[in-house]
């Protein structure tokens, strides 16, 4: 699986969505949420075949069980994970 694109622009897009779903303050103040989102931002640095499984593991974390976090993970899944950005 190869990533097509730029990790910098990936992070910008994800962080923009963090703000759009209302997670900016939580991201800045709650260490567990900050860590989870930072791991989400690091997905492009994994070997391609590991990205979907790592994404699923992150989504299953307890911190991802709020409506805002579900919205963020849904955005990442639809826009990035299921898109043609990562092809096998």
C-alpha positions as CSV (number, residue, x, y, z in Angstrom):
1,X,0.0,0.0,0.0
2,X,1.5,3.3,-1.0
3,X,0.5,6.8,0.2
4,X,0.0,9.4,-2.4
5,X,0.3,12.9,-1.1
6,X,2.0,14.9,1.5
7,X,2.1,14.2,5.2
8,X,2.2,17.9,6.0
9,X,-1.0,18.6,4.1
10,X,-2.6,15.5,5.6
11,X,-1.9,16.8,9.1
12,X,-3.2,20.3,8.1
13,X,-6.5,18.7,6.8
14,X,-7.0,16.6,9.9
15,X,-6.2,19.4,12.3
16,X,-8.6,21.6,10.4
17,X,-11.3,19.0,10.9
18,X,-10.4,18.8,14.6
19,X,-11.4,22.5,14.8
20,X,-14.5,22.0,12.7
21,X,-15.9,19.2,14.9
22,X,-15.2,21.3,18.0
23,X,-12.3,19.4,19.4
24,X,-9.7,22.1,19.5
25,X,-10.0,23.0,23.2
26,X,-10.2,19.3,24.2
27,X,-7.1,18.6,22.0
28,X,-5.2,21.4,23.7
29,X,-6.3,20.5,27.3
30,X,-6.8,16.7,27.6
31,X,-3.6,14.7,27.3
32,X,-5.3,11.5,26.3
33,X,-7.2,13.2,23.4
34,X,-4.1,15.0,22.4
35,X,-2.1,11.8,22.3
36,X,-4.8,10.0,20.3
37,X,-5.0,12.7,17.7
38,X,-1.2,12.8,17.4
39,X,-1.2,9.1,16.7
40,X,-3.9,9.6,14.1
41,X,-1.7,12.3,12.5
42,X,1.3,9.8,12.5
43,X,-0.5,7.2,10.3
44,X,1.2,8.3,7.1
45,X,4.5,7.3,8.6
46,X,3.6,3.7,9.0
47,X,4.2,1.1,6.3
48,X,1.1,1.2,4.0
49,X,-0.3,-2.2,4.8
50,X,-0.4,-1.3,8.5
51,X,-2.4,1.9,8.2
52,X,-6.0,0.5,8.1
53,X,-5.4,-1.8,11.1
54,X,-3.7,1.0,13.1
55,X,-6.6,3.3,12.2
56,X,-9.1,0.7,13.5
57,X,-7.1,0.3,16.7
58,X,-7.1,4.1,17.3
59,X,-10.8,4.3,16.6
60,X,-11.5,1.6,19.2
61,X,-9.7,3.6,22.0
62,X,-11.9,4.8,24.8
63,X,-11.1,8.5,24.1
64,X,-12.7,8.1,20.7
65,X,-16.2,7.4,22.0
66,X,-17.5,11.0,22.0
67,X,-19.7,12.3,19.2
68,X,-16.9,14.8,18.2
69,X,-14.2,12.1,18.1
70,X,-16.5,9.8,16.1
71,X,-17.0,12.7,13.6
72,X,-13.3,13.1,13.3
73,X,-12.7,9.4,12.7
74,X,-15.5,9.2,10.2
75,X,-13.9,12.1,8.3
76,X,-10.5,10.4,8.3
77,X,-12.0,7.1,7.2
78,X,-14.1,8.5,4.4
79,X,-11.7,11.2,3.1
80,X,-8.4,9.3,3.6
81,X,-8.5,5.7,4.5
82,X,-11.2,4.6,2.0
83,X,-10.1,7.1,-0.7
84,X,-7.6,6.4,-3.4
85,X,-4.8,8.1,-1.5
86,X,-3.6,4.8,-0.2
87,X,-3.6,2.2,-2.9
88,X,-2.5,-1.4,-2.7
